[in-house]
């Protein structure tokens, strides 16, 4: 057995796969996000450990006893600041925290080659600007910071005592030379940091630690090795078998991510696409990221009084695309292609006959249109893809898949186990690290459950609606910026 643990934003998932690659058991434990100020997003790192241990111990004990290796995946970009005793100095600042907008410009001014080195534009979601914010607003915390870890790597530290990370997750810090797959002294210096404060960087398929006796006892596992693992998007791609150049995945979770594998390093920072290392050696990937995807639909479902997102999906399917209401899903700002930190969610084009089902449908379309914007930006960066595998919680809705396929004009493939992609990918990385098998031998695609081809009628309809939707954002975006004209 191989164990994959995915530290998400709203839950921790644990998956066991056997030597044949089949999922044998899965478990989850919830997490909550703290928002003490507008645009802030934080979590207590020790809550991650508690939830992860609850998820793992929720798996069958006899299967846990047969585990040969552990792989870790997790939400990216989170700034976990530790003191000399490796204890957290403050709550972790998460990927969807928007407080450090001003620090992004400061960071790029401090190192004019930052985009060249990292392949990415400085945006509030990345880790480095968060450290500049701490340096400015919490100088006593910054002065005590002996180590900085990403969320999943705090789990590794708690369970093994080792401070390590992988190249895919480290790519999202703005401290990694992504082409060289190593920390950049120049990028670190722009944040007032040194390599001594960083974990060691490994490929996702490498072993880098071993469970301590105490952690193994708490988890009900043998004292087995731990692979470096991956950031959640790269791990999800590995779980879906998206590892070769030209292959793509579409992740529909809290955020929405269109992920395209490339053989080389292909940045396009001007349009806020991400160019990161993949979790497997000698491969990179490009990403278009929107900050609110399934979470925006969940929000709309709650707002309109549906008992669950599934009820909202069903109601939306009944009403269909009326061609009326439009929805901007930018509830926590946006990344690709706008790099817009201010919350800018909106419904538009309502009438006296607009009902909650119409609003639910508009939410599904709005996320699809935002992803279509990202797909265009990826293609302008040299990304080549002609289909995508859908992963994440949003993969449960085929009706949303039809909307997405029409808006993106892209065939979408649904595979077995798509909902637990990152945890499954982390388990696959553990298997490669322990057995020495090849990436190709372990990371094949899962069996196909369904393929949704773009409906020509929807493609034509959405070309018109997407044009109106883009005009809506371009004409209103300045209204959402604090201090702008009313």
N, C-alpha and C positions, 0 to 999 in steps of 0.2 A: 504493500500500500504506500501511496505517496499523498501527503497532506498539503493542500493549498489554502492559505488564509488571505482573504482580501479585506483590508481595512477601508471601508467606504466612509461616506459622509454621514449617512443615516443608519448604517448597520455594519456589522462585521460578519462576513460569510466564511464558512469553512467547508471544504469539499475533500472527500477521499476518492482517489482513483486507484484502480488496481494495475497490475503489470501489463494488462492488455489495453489500458487507457480508458476503461469504462468507469463512469461515475458510480460509486457504490453507496455513498451516503453524503448528505449535506445538512448543514445546520446554520443558524443565524442568530445574532443578538443585536438589539437596537442601540442606536446612539442618538444623542440630541445635540443640536447646535445652539450655542449661546450667541445672542446678538445684543450686547450691552449698549451699543450706540448704532445709529443708522449707518448702514453700509459695512458694519463690523460683522465678523463671523469667526467664532472661536470654539475650541473644545479643550477639555482637560486631558492631557496625554495619559494620565493614569486611568481615565475612563476607557481609553482604547484597549489598554491591557486587560481590564476587567471584562469588557465585552468580548474581546478575542478569546479569553480563556473560557468564557461561558459558551461561545460558539463551538470551540473545539471539544469541550467536555459534553456538549450536546450530541456528539457523534457516538455511535456504538462503541462500547469499551473494548470488545474483542477485536474490532477493526483498528482502533487506535493502537492496540498492542502490537499490531503487525506493520506499523508505519516504518519506512526505511529512510525517509527524508522529508524535509519541510521546505516549502517555498512560500515567499511572502509577496503580496501585492498591496497597493494602497493608493488612496487619494494623493495627488501630487501637490507640490509647491508649499505645503504647510511648513511654517517656521516654528520649530520646536527648540527653544533655547534652554540649554542646560548649564548648571553651575559646575564647579570643580568636582562636586560629589555626584555628577550625572543625574541630578534631580531637576525637574522643570522649574524655571525661574518665574514663569507666568503661563497663562493658557496659550496653547498653540494658535497662531494666526493662520487661518485656512485659505485655501485656493480661491474661494469666492468672496474674500474680504476686499473691500474697495477703498480702504483708508489711505493708501500710499500713492495716490495719483501724483502729487507734487514731487515725491521722491523719485519717480521714474525719470523725469527730466533731469533731476540732480545726478542720478546715476549715470545717464548717458553723457552728461557734461563732464563728469569725473573721469570717464574712460570713453573717449570718442570712438574707439574701435570695438565697442561692446557688441554691436550688431554683427560685425564681421567675425568676432571670436565665437559668440554664442549662437549666431544664426537667427536670433530672435529680437524683437522689439521689446524694450522694457515696458511692462504692463503691471498694474497693481496685483494681479493674480500670482505673479512669480514671487519667488522667495526673497531675492535680493532687495527689492524696494521695501519690503516689510522690515528688514534689518535697519535700513536707513531711518524708517519711521521710529523704530525703537530707540535708535541712537539719538534722535532729535527729541522725542517726547518722554522716553524712559531711560535717561542716560545711566542711571544707577544699575538698571537691568543689563544694559549693553555692556557696561564695564565688567560685570560679573560673568558674562557669557564665555564659558570655556569650550563649549561644543554646540554645534547646530546640526540637528537631524531632521530628516523628512519623516512623516508619520509612521510608515511601515517600519522604518529603521529604528524608531523608538521601541517598537515591539521586539525587534531583534536584540537590541541592547538589553531590554528587560529579561529576555529569555536566554541570552547567551553571554552577556557581558561584553560583546564585541560591537564596536562602532564601525559599521560598514554600510555601503549603499551599492546601487548598480547604475550603469551608465544611462539607462533610459530615464529613471527617476531623477538622477542628478542633472539631466539636460534641462529640467524645468526650474532650476534655481537661478539661472543667469550667472553662474560661476563656473560652468563647465565649458571647456573648449570642445564643442560638440564634434567637430571634424576629427580631432585627435583623441576624443573619448577620455579626457583627463582634466583635472582641475586647472584653471587658468589663474596664475598669480596676479595678472593684471586685472582681471575681472573681480577677484577677491579683494584686491587692494582698493578698488573703487567703493567697496562697502566697508572699508576699515577692518578687513579680516585677513587671516592667513590660512595656509593649508593645515596648520596644526589644530585648527578648530573644526576641520572637516573630517568626515569618515573616509575610510579608504574606498576607492571606486573599483568595482569588479564588473565583469560581464554577467548578465542575468543567469547564465547557465553554469556559473562557477560556485563551488562550495566556499563559504567564507566564515563559518562559525559552527558550533555544536551546542545543542541544548544543554544548559546547566542541569545538574542533578535535581536542584530544587524546582526548576521550571518543568522538567520532564515529569516530576512527581505530581505537580499541580495539574498538568495537562493530561496525565494518564498515558504518556508516550514513552517509548524507549529513549535513551539519550542519543539521539540521531543527529546527523549533520543538517545544516540549514543552507540553502542556496541563496544567492544574492537576490534573485527574484526580479521584480519590475514595477514600474509605475502602473497604475490601473489600466491605462489605455493600451500600453504595450502588452501587458499581461492578458487583457481581454482579446487582443489580436492573436496572441499565441494560442489561447484557448480555442479560438475559432479557426485556427489553421492559417491565419493571414501572416505569412512570414516571407513570402517571395515578392520581388519587385513587381509592381503593377496590381497586386492584390489589395483589397480595401475592406474596411469594416465601418459600420455605422453604429455607434454606441448611443443608446437612448436611456440614460440614467438621469441623475440629478442634472447633469450637464448633457450636452449633445456633442458628439465628436465624429467627424468624418476623418478616417485614418487611412493613409495610403503609404505602402511600403516602397522604399526607393533603395537602389543599390548604393548610391552616393549621397552626399550631403547637399540638399537642395533648399536653401533658405529663401524666404520671401517676406522679410520682416516689415516691409512698408505696408503690406496688407494684413498684418497681424496674423499670418499663418505661422505655425510652429514647425521648426525643423529639429527633430530630436534623434538621439540614438535609439535603435530598436533594442529589444531585450535579448536578441541573439547576435552573435559577433558578425562584424563586417556588413551590417545592414542598418539603414536609417529609416526614418519615416517622417512624413509631413502630416500635419493635423490642422483642420479647421475646427475651432471650438466655439460653441455658444454656451453661455453660463446657465441657462434655464431651458431644459428640454422636457423630460417627463415631469420634472418638478413644476414647470409652468402649467402643464395640463392638470396636475394634481391640485395646484392652487386654484385654477379656474373651476374645477369640480367642487372644491370646498366653498368657494365664493358663491356659487350658484345653487348650493344646497343639495348636491348629489351625495349619496351615502358613501360612495367609493369612486375612484377613477374608472373602474370597470363600468359602472352605471353611466358615467359621462360618455365613455366611448360608445356604449350601446345607443344612447340617445342621439349622439352625433351621427351615427350611421343611419338612423331612421330619418333625420331631417335632411341629411346630405348637404352638399355645397350649394347654398342659396345664392351665392354671389353677392351677399350683403356685407355683414360685419367683417372687419379686419382686426387682427390682434398683433400687437408688438410684444414679443415674449421677453423683453429685456428687463425683467423684474429686479435683477441685481447687476445691471450694466451689461456690457457685451465685450467680446474679444474680436473674433474674426467676422468680417473684415474691418469693423469700425473702431476697435479699441476705444470704447466709450464706457467710462466707469460709472457715470450717474445712472441710477435706476430710471428706466424709460419704458415701463410697461404701459400699454394702453389698449382699450377697445375703441374702435372708430366705425362710423357708418351705421349707428343704431337707429332704429325706428320704433314706432309704437307697437309694431308686430314682432319685434325681436324677443325671442324667448330664451330660456337658459340652454336649451339644446343647440340653438344657433350659436350662442357664445362658446359652448364646448367645442363645436365644430370649428369655429374661428380660432380657438386655441391650438387645435391640432394642425390647422393650416399655417398658423403663424410660426410655429416651430419649424415646420417643413420649409417655409420660405426663408427663414434665417439660415437653415442648413444649405439651401440652394445658393444663397449668397456665398457661403463658405466654400462650396464645391467649385464655384467659378474662380474664386481666389486661388484654390489649389491648382487648378488647371493653368492659370496664368503663371504659377510658380514652376511649371513643368511637370506637375503630377499627371500621371496617365492611369486611368482606371475605367473599366466599362461595366462594372457591377460592384455590389458591396454586400457583405454578410452582416446581418443585423444582430446586435448583441445588447444585453442590458434589459432592465425591467420592461421598457417599452416594446420589446420584442414579443410581448404577449398579445398585442393587438394587431391582427392582420388588417383590420380596416384602416388603422393609422398607416400601416405599410402601403396600402393602395394610394393614400394621399401623398406619402413621401415619395413613392415611385413616380407619381405624376409630376410633383413639383421639381424633383431632381432629374426627371427623364432618365431614370437609371433602374435596371433590374435589381431587385433586392432578394437575397437568399436567406432563408430562415433555417437554422440547423438545430439538431438536438443539443440540449444543454446551453442554449444561447443566453439564458437568464443568469447563469453563474459563470460567465466567461472569464473574468479576471481571476477568480479563485481557481478555476480549472486550469488556466494558463500558468498560475503559480505552481500548481501541482506538477504540471508538465515540465516546468523548468527544474523542479526538484528531481524529477526522474532523470532528466538528462545529466544533471550534475552528479547524481549518485551512480548511475549505470554507465555513463560515458557514451550512450547512444547518440546518434546524429540528430540534428534538428529535424531533418526530413523524415527520419524514422518515427519520431515521436509526435511531431506537430502537424500531422495531416488533418484535413478538414473533417468535422463531424458529419454524420449522415444528414442529408437534406430532408427537412420537414416540409418545406414549401418554397416556391419561387414566385414572386409577384412581379410581373412584367408591367411596364408603364402602359396605362390605358391611353390610347391616342386622344380620346375626347378630353380626359382630364389634363393631359399635357397641354393641349390647346387652351383650355380654360385657365390653367394656372399660369400660362405665359402672360395673359392679360391681368390676372389678379396679382401676380408677382410684381408687375410693373407698377400697379397702383400701390401695392404694399411698400415698395421701395420709395416711391414718391412721398408716402405718408411719413416715413421715418426721416427722410432728407429735409422735409419741410417743417418738421416739429422738433428735431433733436435739440436745437438750441434752447427750446423752452424748458428742457429738463435739467439744464446746467444751472447750478446755484449762482444767483447774481445776474442771470441773463434777463432779457426783457420779458415781461409777463405776456 
